C-alpha cells in the first residue's frame, strides 16, 4: 500500500534526546530529499505563541509534539503546547510528553506510573473496536496481531480516572504480574488530535512506521486529500535546530565537505588562506624494517628522544602515542610529536598557541564565536587545501582532546556563562587542546611501519589583510601572522623518512621500565555521599526530569616529581589493555593543579569515528561487570558475561543511550543512513561490557569537527534527555569539573577521517596531581550499593587497589 502524500510537518522539540529519531520513521516511507523538504525539527522555545501563529501555522499542515523531560502541566516545560492543542488549528500528534499534554489541555490529571521503567519493552493492545490512529487500514495491514511491542520512557502518565468525555483511550499497555495497565493512546473525539504514550521511534519499538502512516493519512483527509503539498518555505527550514543536506547520488569520492552549518550566530567559515592542491599527503611504507621491534622502543627513540624532529634537538611541544592494546580487535599504532599546540580556556574564551622554544601567544574569541566554530572552520580550510583523496587512519592533522566542559559551547539550550577577564597571575583550565602533526609513524596491525607526512606544494598561504578587525581572525590567518608553517617541504619529508629508518635500524630507547605499581587513589566522595546522590538522581527520574543520569565522581592521588607519568602508562597498557589505549604528554600546559599535562588512557569505548567514505560510527558502552582473575574458572567468567547480557536493567540502560545516539547522528547524517548493525552485544576486555554500534553517513554540509560538536558530550556520559540530564548532574556533582574525563580524545586527520574515544578508564596527570573519574548510569531501578560497587570496579580495573572506599 502506497504511503500518504507527505504533508509539511513540523516536529516541535522539547529538548528531548530522542526527537530526531522520528525522522527515521519518515525515511522508511519517503526519500531523504522529500523528508528534508517537508519535515522540520524546531526547538519548542524558538518562537513565542504569537510568532508561531503568525509566521509558522500558515505554512505547515500538521504538528508533532515531541517527547521531553518535565511535566505538561508545568508551563516552563510545555511552552505554548497547551494553547496549540486547545486551538487545534491543524492535525496534531503527541508522543510521550506530547501525549500527556493532550490530557492536560483538556483537563485530565498527570500521575506517576504505577511501576516506573525506562528503556523497557512492553506489550500494547489497541482498544476493541479500534479507534483513532489504530482504526486506519494502514495500521491494520501492518501486522497480523492486535498486540505489539514498544519501548516506554515515562515516569508520568495520564490518570485514566480523570480523562474527560471529549477524549477517549485508544490503547492500553498489557498488564503483567508486576506492571499494571496504563494509558498508551488517546484521541480527541471531535478534533484532529491523537497521542501515544510510548516511543514509536525507538529502535526496539515495532510498527512505528504504521502509526506515522495512519497519522499522515488522517492529515491528508483533513486537508481534503490534495494531489500534493508544497515544500516548507525557506524561513521555516532555516529555523531548524540542526540542518543536514540530502546525500548526492553522484558525489565523487574525492569531494570535500561544504562549510559546516552551525546553530550559532557566528559568521560563516573563512574560505581564505589556502588554495586547493596546496597540500598533499605522502606515505612511505618501510616493509620488514623494524618489524621485530617493540612499539615502546620505537616511541622512546623517535618521539621522546625527538630523533624524528625536523628542526633538531629542541624540546618537543608534545608526545602522542595512539596505542591500542586489545587481544580481540586488530589495531594500529600512531607515534607523533606535534609541531605546535592550540589550547582553549572556556572561562576567558582564549585560544593559546604553544610553539617549541617560543613564549605562548593568545587570541581572545568574540562573544558570537565558539571555539567549535573557529576550530571547525580552520580544520575545514586545511581539508580544502588537500590534493589527495581521503584514506583510512591518521595521515597527519590534529591530535588532542575536548574536555567535558566544552558542552557549554556544544549543547543547544545550555546557558553560556559570561566571560571571565583573564589575569596573568591566574592559571586557567585547559578545556581543549589540539596538537598539529605534520608527520607521524604508524604501525599497522601486521607490524609494518609506515611514515606519513603532509607536504607543501609550492606557495600555499594566501593572507588577506582586508578582513574587518571586528571579526574573529580565522585560524589560518592567525597562524600565518605568527609564521606557523602548515605542512613540511619535500626536503624535510625526506629527512623525516631518513630519521625513521635510522630509528628502526638502530633504536636507542630510554629503557623506561613500567612502574612497579600505581599510587593509591582515594575517592573525593565517600560511598555514603555517592549513594545519597543516587537517591537524588532517582527522585529526579521519578519526577519525570530524566530517564537516566550518568552520575560520576573523582578519585585522586599524587606522585613525586621524580615519577614519570610515562612509566605509569607503560604499566597501565599491560594491566588494562584496551582498544583506545593512549598516551598524550603536553609539557608546556599548566592547569590550576600543576605544570605539565599527561593523559594515560585505557578507554575501551569509541565515541565517534568518521571513515574515508564519511560513514560515522559510534559505539556506546553501558553495562559493566568485573571479570574473574586470569587463571581462574573460565566457566564462571562466561556466566558473569551471560548474566550481564540478559540483565533487563543493564539492557535498558544501553537501549536508552542507543536511542540517544541515533538522535545525535540524525543531527549530522543523512536520515535514511542511520542504522544499528549491532545492538547490545557483549565485549570483554579488562571487564565485561555491553556495547552497541550505531552508524550513519555524514551529510554533505557537515564537516568532521562540526559532527563531533553536534554529538558532544558523549551520551553515555550524560544520560537522557541530554540537556536536562547535564543540568541536573551539574547540581548533583556540586558543580565540580569533570575536566578531560567524560570528554573525548583522538584525532582529526587532515583529510576528514577521524577517530575519538570517550575518556573513561583514564588517569590524568597535572604536575604531581593524579586523578581518575568514574561513574555509572542511574535509572529508577538502580540499587545504591550495586551502583557504588560498579564505580569501584571500573576504577579498580585501571589502578588496582583503592584506599578509603
C-alpha positions in Angstrom: 0.0 0.0 0.0 1.4 3.4 -1.0 2.1 5.8 1.8 0.0 9.0 2.0 1.2 12.2 0.3 3.8 13.8 2.7 2.4 17.0 4.2 4.5 19.9 5.6 5.3 18.6 9.1 6.7 20.5 12.0 8.1 18.5 14.9 8.2 20.7 18.0 11.2 19.5 20.0 11.1 19.9 23.8 14.8 19.4 24.1 14.4 15.6 24.1 17.3 13.3 23.1 15.0 11.1 21.0 13.1 13.6 18.9 15.3 13.3 15.8 14.6 9.6 15.7 11.1 10.4 14.4 12.8 11.3 11.1 13.7 7.6 10.7 10.0 6.8 10.6 9.6 9.2 7.8 12.6 7.9 5.8 11.1 4.4 6.0 8.3 5.8 3.8 9.8 8.7 1.8 13.1 9.7 0.2 15.6 11.8 2.1 15.2 14.7 -0.3 11.4 14.7 0.3 11.7 14.4 4.0 14.2 17.3 4.2 11.9 19.4 2.0 8.7 18.7 4.0 9.7 17.8 7.6 11.5 20.2 10.1 12.5 19.8 13.8 12.3 23.1 15.7 13.0 23.8 19.3 9.9 24.5 21.3 11.2 27.8 22.5 12.2 29.1 19.1 9.0 31.0 18.7 6.5 32.7 21.0 2.9 31.6 20.7 2.1 34.8 18.8 5.1 34.4 16.4 4.1 30.7 15.9 0.6 31.7 14.9 1.6 34.4 12.6 4.8 33.1 11.0 4.6 29.3 11.1 1.0 27.9 11.2 0.0 29.4 7.8 2.9 27.4 6.2 2.6 23.9 7.7 0.0 21.2 7.5 0.5 19.2 10.8 2.5 19.2 14.1 4.1 16.5 16.1 4.7 17.3 19.8 7.8 15.5 20.8 8.8 13.6 23.9 10.7 15.6 26.5 11.6 15.9 30.2 9.4 17.5 32.8 5.6 17.8 33.1 3.0 19.0 30.6 1.2 20.8 33.5 4.3 22.9 34.1 4.3 26.0 31.7 8.1 26.2 31.6 8.2 22.6 30.3 5.4 22.7 27.7 5.6 26.3 26.5 2.7 27.1 24.2 1.9 23.4 23.6 -1.4 23.6 25.5 -2.5 26.7 23.6 -1.8 24.9 20.3 -3.8 21.9 21.4 -6.8 23.9 22.6 -6.9 26.0 19.4 -6.3 22.8 17.3 -5.7 24.7 14.0 -4.2 21.7 12.2 -3.8 18.0 12.9 -1.6 17.2 15.9 0.2 14.0 17.1 1.6 13.9 20.6 4.4 11.5 21.7 5.1 10.8 25.4 5.2 14.4 26.8 3.1 15.5 23.8 0.6 12.7 24.6 0.4 13.7 28.2 -0.1 17.3 27.1 -3.3 16.3 25.2 -4.7 15.0 28.5 -3.7 18.2 30.4 -5.0 20.5 27.7 -8.5 19.0 28.2 -8.5 18.7 32.0 -7.0 15.2 32.7 -4.5 14.8 35.5 -0.9 13.5 35.4 0.3 11.0 37.9 3.3 8.7 38.4 3.1 5.5 36.5 2.3 2.5 38.8 5.7 1.0 38.1 8.4 3.3 36.7 10.6 1.8 33.9 12.6 3.4 31.2 14.0 1.7 28.2 11.9 -1.4 28.7 9.9 -3.2 26.1 6.2 -3.6 27.0 3.2 -5.0 25.1 0.4 -2.7 24.0 -3.0 -3.5 22.6 -5.5 -1.1 20.9 -9.0 -1.0 22.3 -11.6 -3.0 20.5 -13.2 -1.9 18.4 -10.2 0.1 17.0 -10.3 3.8 17.5 -8.2 6.8 16.4 -5.0 6.0 14.6 -5.4 2.3 15.2 -8.7 2.3 13.2 -6.8 3.1 9.9 -6.4 0.4 7.2 -2.7 1.4 7.1 -2.3 0.3 10.7 -4.4 -2.8 10.4 -2.5 -4.2 7.5 0.9 -3.6 9.2 0.7 -6.6 11.5 -1.2 -9.9 12.0 -1.8 -9.5 15.7 -3.5 -6.7 17.7 -0.8 -6.9 20.4 2.5 -5.2 19.6 5.8 -4.4 21.5 7.0 -0.9 22.2 9.6 0.9 24.3 8.5 3.2 27.1 10.4 6.1 28.7 7.9 7.6 31.1 7.8 8.2 34.8 4.4 10.0 34.4 1.1 9.0 32.8 -2.4 10.3 32.2 -4.6 9.4 35.1 -7.4 7.2 33.5 -9.8 8.2 36.2 -9.7 11.9 35.1 -9.9 11.6 31.3 -12.8 13.9 30.2 -15.6 12.9 28.0 -14.2 14.7 24.9 -11.1 12.4 25.0 -11.1 8.6 24.7 -8.4 5.9 25.2 -7.3 4.2 22.1 -4.7 1.8 23.5 -3.5 0.3 26.8 -0.4 -1.5 27.9 -1.0 -5.1 28.7 -0.9 -5.8 32.4 1.7 -8.2 33.9 2.2 -9.6 37.3 4.5 -6.6 38.3 3.2 -3.9 35.9 -0.4 -2.6 35.9 -2.0 -1.5 32.6 -1.6 2.2 31.7 -3.0 4.5 29.0 -0.9 4.2 25.9 -3.1 6.0 23.3 -5.5 8.9 23.3 -7.6 10.8 20.8 -10.0 13.7 20.8 -13.5 12.7 19.7 -14.1 15.9 17.7 -10.7 17.5 16.8 -7.8 16.0 14.8 -5.7 15.3 17.8 -4.0 11.9 18.6 -1.4 10.8 21.1 0.7 7.8 22.1 2.5 7.4 25.4 5.1 5.0 24.1 8.0 5.9 21.8 7.2 4.6 18.3 10.7 5.9 17.1 12.7 3.7 19.5 15.0 1.2 17.8 13.2 -1.6 19.7 9.6 -0.4 19.1 7.5 -2.2 16.5 5.0 -0.8 14.0 6.2 2.8 14.4 6.0 3.5 10.6 2.5 2.2 10.5 1.5 4.6 13.3 3.0 7.5 11.3 1.3 6.4 8.1 -2.0 6.4 9.9 -1.4 9.9 11.2 -0.4 11.2 7.8 -3.4 9.6 6.2 -5.6 11.5 8.6 -3.7 14.7 7.8 -4.4 14.2 4.1 -8.1 13.6 4.8 -8.3 16.7 7.0 -6.8 18.8 4.1 -9.3 17.2 1.6 -6.7 14.8 0.1 -4.7 17.1 -2.2 -2.6 15.7 -5.0 0.5 17.3 -3.4 1.6 19.5 -0.6 4.1 22.4 -1.2 7.6 22.3 0.3 8.3 24.2 3.5 9.3 27.8 3.0 13.0 28.7 3.5 12.4 30.8 6.6 10.9 27.8 8.4 13.6 25.4 7.2 16.3 27.9 8.4 14.8 27.8 11.9 15.6 24.1 12.2 18.0 23.4 15.2 20.4 21.4 13.0 20.0 21.1 9.3 21.5 18.5 7.1 21.6 18.1 3.3 20.4 15.1 1.3 23.2 12.9 0.0 24.3 13.4 -3.6 23.9 10.3 -5.7 26.8 11.3 -7.9 29.1 12.6 -5.2 32.7 11.8 -6.2 34.9 10.1 -3.7 37.3 13.0 -3.7 34.7 15.6 -3.0 35.2 17.5 0.2 32.5 18.7 2.6 31.0 22.1 2.2 31.5 24.5 5.1 29.8 23.2 8.2 26.4 24.5 9.2 26.3 25.5 12.9 23.4 26.7 15.1 25.4 29.6 16.5 25.2 33.1 15.2 28.8 33.2 14.2 30.0 34.2 10.8 30.4 31.7 8.0 33.8 29.8 7.8 36.5 31.7 6.0 37.4 30.3 2.6 40.7 32.2 2.5 44.1 31.0 3.4 44.8 28.0 1.1 44.1 27.1 -2.4 43.0 23.6 -3.3 46.0 21.4 -4.0 48.4 23.4 -1.8 48.9 20.4 0.4 49.2 16.7 -0.3 49.6 13.6 1.8 52.6 11.3 1.3 53.4 8.0 2.8 56.4 5.7 2.9 56.0 2.0 3.6 59.0 0.6 5.3 58.4 -3.1 4.6 60.0 -5.5 7.1 62.3 -2.9 8.6 61.8 -2.8 12.4 59.1 -5.4 12.4 60.8 -7.2 15.2 61.0 -4.1 17.4 58.7 -3.3 20.4 56.5 -0.3 19.7 57.6 1.1 23.1 61.2 1.2 22.0 60.4 3.0 18.7 58.3 5.5 20.5 61.0 6.3 23.0 63.6 6.7 20.3 61.6 8.6 17.7 59.4 10.8 19.9 60.7 11.0 23.4 64.3 11.5 22.2 62.9 13.6 19.4 65.1 11.8 16.8 62.3 12.4 14.3 62.3 16.2 14.7 62.8 18.1 11.5 64.3 21.1 13.4 66.9 19.5 15.5 67.2 18.8 19.2 64.7 21.4 20.6 62.3 20.1 23.3 59.2 18.6 21.8 56.0 20.6 22.4 54.1 17.3 22.9 54.3 13.5 22.7 51.4 11.4 21.3 51.1 7.6 21.3 47.8 6.4 19.9 48.4 2.9 21.2 45.5 0.5 21.0 46.0 -2.6 23.1 43.4 -5.4 22.9 43.5 -9.1 22.5 40.3 -9.3 20.4 40.4 -6.5 17.9 43.2 -5.6 15.5 44.5 -2.1 16.0 47.0 0.3 14.5 49.5 2.5 16.4 50.5 6.1 15.6 53.6 7.8 17.1 53.9 11.6 16.7 55.4 14.8 18.2 53.1 17.8 17.3 54.8 20.8 15.8 52.5 23.2 17.8 49.5 23.2 20.1 46.3 25.1 20.3 44.7 25.1 23.7 41.5 26.8 24.8 40.0 28.2 28.0 36.2 28.4 28.2 36.3 30.9 31.1 38.2 33.5 29.2 37.3 32.4 25.6 41.1 32.4 24.9 43.0 30.3 22.4 46.7 29.9 23.2 49.3 29.0 20.6 52.2 26.9 22.0 55.4 26.5 19.9 58.8 25.0 20.8 61.3 27.5 22.3 58.8 30.4 22.0 56.5 32.0 24.6 52.8 31.3 24.3 50.6 33.6 22.2 46.9 34.3 22.9 43.8 35.1 20.9 40.5 36.0 22.5 37.4 35.0 20.6 34.4 37.2 20.4 31.2 36.5 22.2 29.5 35.5 18.9 32.0 32.7 18.2 32.7 29.5 19.9 35.9 27.5 19.8 34.0 24.8 18.0 33.2 27.4 15.2 36.7 28.7 15.0 38.4 25.3 15.1 35.9 23.7 12.7 36.3 26.5 10.2 40.1 26.2 10.3 40.1 22.4 10.0 37.8 22.7 7.0 40.1 25.2 5.3 43.1 22.8 5.7 41.0 19.9 4.3 40.0 22.0 1.4 43.7 22.6 0.5 44.3 18.9 0.0 45.0 17.5 -3.4 44.8 13.9 -2.2 41.7 11.8 -1.5 40.8 10.5 2.0 42.2 7.3 3.3 41.8 5.4 6.5 43.6 6.3 9.7 45.6 9.3 10.8 47.7 10.7 8.0 48.6 13.9 9.7 46.4 16.6 11.2 45.1 17.2 14.7 45.6 15.1 17.8 44.2 16.0 21.2 41.0 16.3 23.3 37.8 18.2 24.1 37.1 18.2 27.9 33.6 17.6 29.2 33.1 21.3 30.0 33.1 22.0 26.2 29.4 21.1 26.4 28.9 24.7 27.3 29.5 25.6 23.7 28.1 22.5 22.0 24.7 21.8 23.7 21.9 23.9 22.4 19.9 25.4 25.3 22.8 25.3 27.7 23.4 28.7 29.3 26.8 30.0 28.5 28.4 31.8 31.5 29.8 35.3 31.0 33.5 35.7 30.0 36.0 35.9 32.9 38.6 38.6 32.5 42.0 37.0 32.0 44.7 37.6 34.6 48.4 36.7 34.0 48.6 35.7 37.7 45.7 33.2 37.4 46.2 29.9 35.6 43.1 28.9 33.6 41.7 25.5 33.0 42.6 23.9 29.6 39.3 22.8 28.3 40.5 21.7 24.9 43.9 21.1 23.4 44.8 20.0 19.8 48.3 19.5 18.5 49.2 19.8 14.8 51.1 16.8 13.4 52.9 17.3 10.1 54.5 13.8 10.2 54.0 10.6 12.1 54.9 7.0 12.1 52.2 4.3 12.0 52.4 0.7 12.8 49.8 -1.5 11.1 48.1 -4.5 12.7 50.5 -6.7 10.8 53.6 -5.0 12.4 54.7 -3.0 9.3 55.8 0.6 9.8 54.6 3.4 7.6 55.8 7.1 7.7 53.0 9.6 7.0 53.5 13.3 6.1 51.7 16.5 5.0 53.7 18.1 2.2 53.6 21.6 1.0 53.2 22.0 -2.8 54.6 25.4 -3.6 53.3 28.7 -2.3 50.2 27.9 -0.4 49.4 30.6 2.2 47.4 33.5 0.9 46.9 36.1 3.7 44.2 38.6 3.2 44.7 41.7 5.5 41.4 43.3 4.4 39.3 41.4 6.9 37.5 43.6 9.3 39.1 43.9 12.8 35.6 43.4 14.3 35.5 39.8 13.1 37.5 36.9 14.7 40.6 36.3 12.7 40.5 32.8 11.1 42.8 30.1 12.3 44.8 30.0 9.1 45.3 33.8 9.2 46.2 33.8 12.8 48.8 31.0 12.4 50.1 32.8 9.3 50.6 36.0 11.4 52.8 34.1 13.7 54.8 32.4 11.0 53.5 29.0 11.8 54.1 26.5 9.0 51.4 24.0 7.9 53.0 21.1 6.2 56.6 20.4 5.5 58.8 20.7 2.5 59.8 17.8 0.3 63.4 18.1 1.8 62.0 18.0 5.3 59.9 14.9 4.5 62.9 13.1 3.1 64.8 14.0 6.3 62.0 12.6 8.4 61.9 9.3 6.5 65.7 9.0 7.0 65.2 9.6 10.7 62.5 6.9 10.9 64.7 4.4 9.0 67.6 5.2 11.3 65.4 4.6 14.4 64.0 1.3 13.1 67.5 0.2 12.2 69.1 1.1 15.5 66.7 2.2 18.2 68.1 3.9 21.3 65.3 3.6 23.8 65.3 5.4 27.1 64.9 1.9 28.6 61.9 3.1 30.7 60.5 0.3 32.8 56.8 0.2 33.8 56.1 1.5 37.2 56.0 -1.2 39.9 52.5 -0.2 40.9 50.0 2.6 40.8 49.8 5.2 43.6 46.9 4.7 45.9 43.8 6.6 44.8 41.2 8.0 47.2 37.6 9.0 46.3 36.6 12.6 46.6 33.2 11.5 47.7 32.5 8.8 50.3 30.4 5.8 49.5 27.7 7.3 51.6 27.8 10.6 49.7 27.6 8.9 46.4 24.7 6.7 47.5 22.9 9.9 48.6 23.4 11.4 45.1 22.0 8.2 43.6 18.8 8.8 45.7 18.6 12.4 44.3 19.0 11.0 40.7 16.2 8.5 41.3 13.9 11.3 42.6 14.6 13.5 39.6 13.7 10.4 37.4 10.5 9.9 39.4 9.6 13.5 38.8 9.9 13.0 35.0 13.0 15.2 34.7 15.2 12.5 33.2 15.1 8.9 32.1 18.7 8.1 33.0 21.5 10.1 34.7 25.2 9.2 34.4 26.4 10.2 37.9 30.2 10.4 38.3 32.8 11.1 40.9 36.6 11.5 41.0 39.4 9.6 42.6 42.7 11.4 43.3 46.3 10.7 44.1 49.7 12.3 43.8 53.1 11.2 42.6 56.5 12.7 43.4 58.1 15.0 40.8 60.6 12.2 40.1 57.9 9.8 38.9 57.5 9.9 35.2 53.8 9.6 34.1 55.1 7.7 31.1 56.2 4.8 33.4 52.7 4.7 34.8 51.3 4.5 31.3 53.6 1.5 30.5 52.1 -0.3 33.5 48.5 0.7 32.5 48.8 -0.6 29.0 49.6 -4.1 30.2 47.4 -4.0 33.4 44.3 -3.0 31.5 44.8 -3.3 27.7 42.0 -1.5 25.7 41.2 -0.7 22.1 41.8 3.1 22.7 44.9 2.9 24.9 46.5 6.3 24.5 49.4 8.3 25.9 49.5 12.1 25.4 52.0 14.4 27.1 52.0 18.2 26.8 54.8 19.6 29.0 54.1 23.3 28.3 50.5 23.2 29.5 49.7 24.4 33.0 46.4 23.9 34.9 45.4 25.2 38.4 46.6 21.8 39.7 50.1 21.7 38.3 52.5 22.3 35.4 52.7 19.7 32.6 49.7 17.7 31.5 49.7 13.9 30.7 46.8 11.7 29.7 47.1 8.0 30.4 44.1 6.3 28.9 42.9 2.7 28.7 39.5 3.5 27.3 37.5 0.7 25.7 34.8 3.0 24.3 34.6 4.6 20.9 32.9 7.9 20.9 32.8 8.7 17.2 34.7 7.5 14.1 34.4 9.0 10.5 35.9 6.9 7.8 37.1 7.8 4.3 33.6 7.3 2.9 32.2 9.7 5.5 30.5 6.9 7.4 30.1 7.9 11.1 30.2 5.1 13.7 29.5 5.4 17.5 29.9 2.6 20.0 28.4 3.4 23.4 29.1 1.2 26.4 26.5 0.8 29.1 26.6 -2.2 31.4 29.7 -3.4 33.2 30.7 -6.4 35.3 34.0 -7.4 36.9 35.7 -10.5 35.4 37.3 -13.3 37.3 41.1 -13.1 37.6 43.2 -14.7 34.9 43.7 -18.4 35.5 40.5 -18.8 37.5 37.4 -20.7 36.3 36.6 -19.7 32.7 33.1 -21.1 33.1 32.4 -18.6 35.9 33.7 -15.7 33.8 31.4 -16.8 30.9 28.4 -17.0 33.3 29.1 -13.5 34.6 29.1 -12.2 31.0 25.9 -14.1 30.1 24.1 -12.7 33.2 25.1 -9.1 32.2 23.8 -9.6 28.6 20.4 -10.8 29.9 20.0 -8.3 32.7 16.9 -6.2 32.0 18.1 -3.1 33.8 21.5 -3.1 32.1 19.9 -3.7 28.7 17.5 -0.8 29.3 20.4 1.5 30.2 22.1 0.6 26.9 19.0 1.0 24.9 18.3 4.5 26.3 21.8 5.6 25.2 21.5 3.9 21.8 18.3 5.8 21.1 20.0 9.0 22.2 23.0 8.4 20.0 20.7 7.6 17.0 19.2 11.1 17.6 22.6 12.7 17.8 23.7 11.1 14.5 20.5 12.3 12.9 21.6 15.9 13.6 24.6 15.5 11.3 23.9 12.5 9.0 21.6 11.8 6.0 18.5 10.5 7.8 17.9 7.2 6.0 21.6 6.1 6.6 21.3 5.9 10.4 21.2 2.3 11.5 22.1 0.0 14.4 24.1 -3.0 12.9 24.9 -4.4 16.4 22.6 -4.0 19.3 23.6 -4.6 22.9 26.5 -7.1 22.3 28.8 -8.4 25.0 32.5 -7.4 24.7 35.0 -8.5 27.3 38.4 -6.8 27.9 39.5 -5.9 31.5 35.8 -6.1 32.4 32.6 -7.3 30.7 30.8 -4.5 28.8 27.6 -4.2 26.8 28.4 -2.4 23.5 26.2 -1.2 20.7 27.2 0.0 17.2 25.3 2.9 15.6 26.2 4.1 12.1 25.2 6.8 9.6 26.6 8.7 6.6 27.7 12.3 7.2 25.6 14.8 5.4 27.4 16.8 2.7 27.2 20.1 4.5 28.7 18.9 7.8 32.4 18.7 8.5 34.2 16.3 10.9 34.6 18.8 13.8 31.1 20.0 13.4 29.9 16.4 13.5 31.6 15.9 16.9 30.2 19.2 18.2 26.6 18.1 17.4 27.1 14.8 19.2 29.1 16.2 22.2 29.3 15.4 25.1 29.1 11.7 24.7 25.6 10.4 25.5 27.0 7.5 27.6 28.4 10.1 30.0 25.3 12.3 30.4 22.1 10.3 30.3 18.9 11.2 28.6 17.4 13.6 27.7 20.9 15.0 27.3 20.4 18.7 28.1 18.2 18.3 31.1 20.4 15.5 32.4 23.5 17.5 32.2 21.9 20.4 34.0 20.8 18.1 36.8 24.2 16.5 37.0 25.8 19.9 37.3 23.9 20.4 40.5 24.3 16.8 41.9 28.0 16.8 41.3 28.4 20.0 43.1 29.5 22.0 40.0 32.8 20.2 40.2 34.6 20.0 36.9 34.9 16.6 35.2 37.7 18.0 33.0 39.2 15.7 30.4 37.2 12.8 32.0 33.9 12.3 30.2 35.1 14.2 27.2 36.7 12.7 24.1 40.3 12.3 22.7 41.8 11.1 19.5 42.5 12.7 16.1 41.1 14.6 13.2 43.1 13.6 10.2 43.6 16.5 7.7 41.5 14.6 5.1 38.4 14.5 7.4 38.9 10.9 8.7 38.5 11.0 12.5 38.5 8.6 15.4 37.8 9.6 19.0 37.3 7.7 22.2 35.2 8.5 25.3 37.6 9.5 28.1 37.0 6.8 30.6 39.3 4.4 32.5 41.9 7.2 32.2 44.4 8.7 34.6 45.1 12.5 34.1 48.4 13.8 35.5 48.6 17.6 36.1 52.0 18.2 37.6 52.2 15.9 40.6 48.4 15.6 40.9 46.7 12.4 39.5 43.0 11.9 39.0 40.7 9.3 37.5 36.9 9.7 37.1 34.3 7.0 37.2 30.5 6.7 37.4 27.5 4.9 36.2 24.1 5.2 34.7 21.4 5.7 37.3 17.9 4.7 36.5 14.8 4.3 38.7 15.7 0.6 39.1 19.2 1.3 40.3 20.4 -0.2 43.5 22.5 2.2 45.6 25.0 -0.4 46.8 25.4 -2.1 43.4 26.0 1.3 41.6 28.7 2.2 44.0 30.3 -1.2 43.6 30.2 -0.7 39.8 32.1 2.5 40.2 34.8 0.8 42.3 35.0 -2.0 39.8 35.7 0.5 37.0 38.4 2.3 38.9 39.9 -0.9 40.2 40.2 -2.2 36.6 42.5 0.7 35.9 44.6 1.2 39.0 44.0 -1.8 41.2 43.6 -1.4 44.9 41.8 1.7 46.3 42.0 3.4 49.6 39.3 4.8 51.9 36.4 3.3 49.9 
